[in-house]
Amino acid sequence: MIVWNVYILFCDQKTYYVGLTGNLEQRLLSHKTNQNLATKEFFDIKLVYKEEFSSRKDAERREKQLKKWTFAKKKTLIEGNFEKLKQLSKTHESC
Protein backbone atom coordinates (compact mmCIF):
# COMPACT_ATOMS: atom_id res chain seq x y z
CA MET A 1 0.00 0.00 0.00
CA ILE A 2 1.37 3.38 -1.03
CA VAL A 3 1.36 6.21 1.47
CA TRP A 4 0.81 9.52 -0.30
CA ASN A 5 2.56 12.57 1.10
CA VAL A 6 1.65 16.20 0.67
CA TYR A 7 4.69 18.19 1.63
CA ILE A 8 5.95 21.75 1.93
CA LEU A 9 9.51 22.79 1.14
CA PHE A 10 11.04 26.06 2.25
CA CYS A 11 13.23 27.24 -0.62
CA ASP A 12 16.11 29.72 -0.26
CA GLN A 13 14.52 30.92 2.99
CA LYS A 14 11.97 32.95 1.05
CA THR A 15 9.27 30.83 -0.59
CA TYR A 16 7.22 27.69 -0.03
CA TYR A 17 6.75 24.88 -2.53
CA VAL A 18 3.84 22.45 -2.06
CA GLY A 19 4.07 19.01 -3.63
CA LEU A 20 2.64 15.51 -3.68
CA THR A 21 4.42 12.16 -3.92
CA GLY A 22 4.16 8.46 -3.24
CA ASN A 23 7.88 8.30 -2.40
CA LEU A 24 8.96 11.25 -0.27
CA GLU A 25 12.61 10.26 0.09
CA GLN A 26 13.10 9.94 -3.68
CA ARG A 27 11.15 13.13 -4.37
CA LEU A 28 13.24 15.15 -1.91
CA LEU A 29 16.39 13.86 -3.55
CA SER A 30 15.09 15.02 -6.94
CA HIS A 31 14.45 18.49 -5.52
CA LYS A 32 17.86 18.73 -3.87
CA THR A 33 19.75 17.53 -6.96
CA ASN A 34 18.03 20.04 -9.29
CA GLN A 35 16.07 17.36 -11.17
CA ASN A 36 12.74 19.05 -10.51
CA LEU A 37 11.91 21.97 -12.81
CA ALA A 38 9.77 23.76 -10.22
CA THR A 39 12.58 23.99 -7.67
CA LYS A 40 15.64 23.87 -9.94
CA GLU A 41 16.42 27.57 -9.35
CA PHE A 42 16.75 27.13 -5.57
CA PHE A 43 19.94 26.22 -3.71
CA ASP A 44 18.67 25.80 -0.13
CA ILE A 45 15.70 23.42 0.01
CA LYS A 46 14.33 22.14 3.31
CA LEU A 47 11.39 19.87 4.07
CA VAL A 48 9.37 21.77 6.67
CA TYR A 49 6.02 19.97 6.70
CA LYS A 50 4.30 16.79 5.53
CA GLU A 51 0.96 15.05 5.80
CA GLU A 52 0.27 11.41 4.95
CA PHE A 53 -2.78 10.07 3.12
CA SER A 54 -3.90 6.56 2.25
CA SER A 55 -5.49 7.63 -1.04
CA ARG A 56 -4.03 9.70 -3.86
CA LYS A 57 -7.36 11.47 -4.34
CA ASP A 58 -7.35 12.78 -0.75
CA ALA A 59 -3.72 13.85 -1.11
CA GLU A 60 -4.47 15.68 -4.37
CA ARG A 61 -7.37 17.50 -2.72
CA ARG A 62 -5.13 18.64 0.16
CA GLU A 63 -2.29 19.66 -2.15
CA LYS A 64 -4.68 21.79 -4.20
CA GLN A 65 -5.99 23.42 -1.01
CA LEU A 66 -2.53 24.22 0.35
CA LYS A 67 -1.32 25.64 -2.96
CA LYS A 68 -4.06 28.29 -2.73
CA TRP A 69 -3.01 29.35 0.76
CA THR A 70 -1.06 32.51 1.46
CA PHE A 71 2.52 32.49 2.69
CA ALA A 72 1.26 33.46 6.17
CA LYS A 73 -1.22 30.57 6.32
CA LYS A 74 1.40 28.03 5.24
CA LYS A 75 3.86 29.39 7.80
CA THR A 76 1.24 29.19 10.54
CA LEU A 77 0.39 25.58 9.61
CA ILE A 78 4.07 24.63 9.70
CA GLU A 79 4.42 26.26 13.13
CA GLY A 80 1.42 24.25 14.36
CA ASN A 81 -0.44 27.36 15.53
CA PHE A 82 -3.95 26.12 14.80
CA GLU A 83 -5.70 28.94 16.65
CA LYS A 84 -3.98 31.53 14.47
CA LEU A 85 -4.68 29.37 11.42
CA LYS A 86 -8.41 29.52 12.20
CA GLN A 87 -8.19 33.32 12.46
CA LEU A 88 -6.35 33.60 9.14
CA SER A 89 -8.93 31.35 7.51
CA LYS A 90 -11.82 33.50 8.78
CA THR A 91 -10.06 36.66 7.61
CA HIS A 92 -9.54 35.17 4.17
CA GLU A 93 -13.16 34.05 3.89
CA SER A 94 -14.47 37.55 4.58
CA CYS A 95 -12.39 39.14 1.81
N, C-alpha and C positions, 0 to 999 in steps of 0.2 A: 504494500500500500504506500503510495506516494504522499508525503506531507508537503503541502504547498505553503510557501512562505511569501508574505508581503513584507517588504523590508524598506527601510529608509537609510540612505547613505548621506553623510555630511561631507560635501566636496569642497576642498580648498578653504575650509572654514568660512564659507559664505553662502552656500546654497544646498538645498536638499534635493535628492533624487529618490523617487519612489519606484520600486520595481516588484516583480513577481517571478518566482522560480520554483521548480520542483527539486532543485539541487543547490542549496544556498552556498555551500563551500565552493563548488565549481563556478557559480555565478560571481561570487566575490573575487575569485581569482581572475576571471575575465575582465572585471572592472579594473582591478589593480594592475593588470598587465596591458592596459590600453587596447583590449580586444573588443570593447563595447563602444559603439559609435556615440551613444548618448553621454558617456562619461570620459571619452578619450582625451578631452582637453584638460582634465583635472589631474593634478599631481598627488594631492593628499586626499585620499578617500577612506572614510571610516564608516563601518556599520554602527549605527546608533540606535536602531530599533528594528524589531521583527515581531510578526504575528504568524502563528501557524494555523492552517486550515486543512480539513480532511478532504474538501472538494475544491477543484479548480474554479468552479463557478462562484463559490463563496469568496475565494481569494481574489478573483477578478473584480467582483463587486466592491470589495474593500479597497483594492488598489485604485479603482476608479474614483472612489470617494476621497481617499487621501490625496490623490493628485489634484483635486479641486480645492483643497484646503490652503489657507494662507501660510506663510512662513511662520507666523506667530502661533497658529493652531498646531502645526507640526511640532514646533519646538515645545509647546506645552504638553502635547501627548508624550513626547520623548522624555520629558522631565517627570511624567507621571502625575501632573497636577490636574486631576480630574475635575475639581471644583472650578478652577480657572477655565478649563476646557469647556465646561457647561456654559460659563459666562460668555466666552468668545463665540460659541455656537448661537446663543440667543442674540448676541449683538449682530452677528452675520445674518440671521434670519430676518431681522427687522429692517435691514438695509434694502 
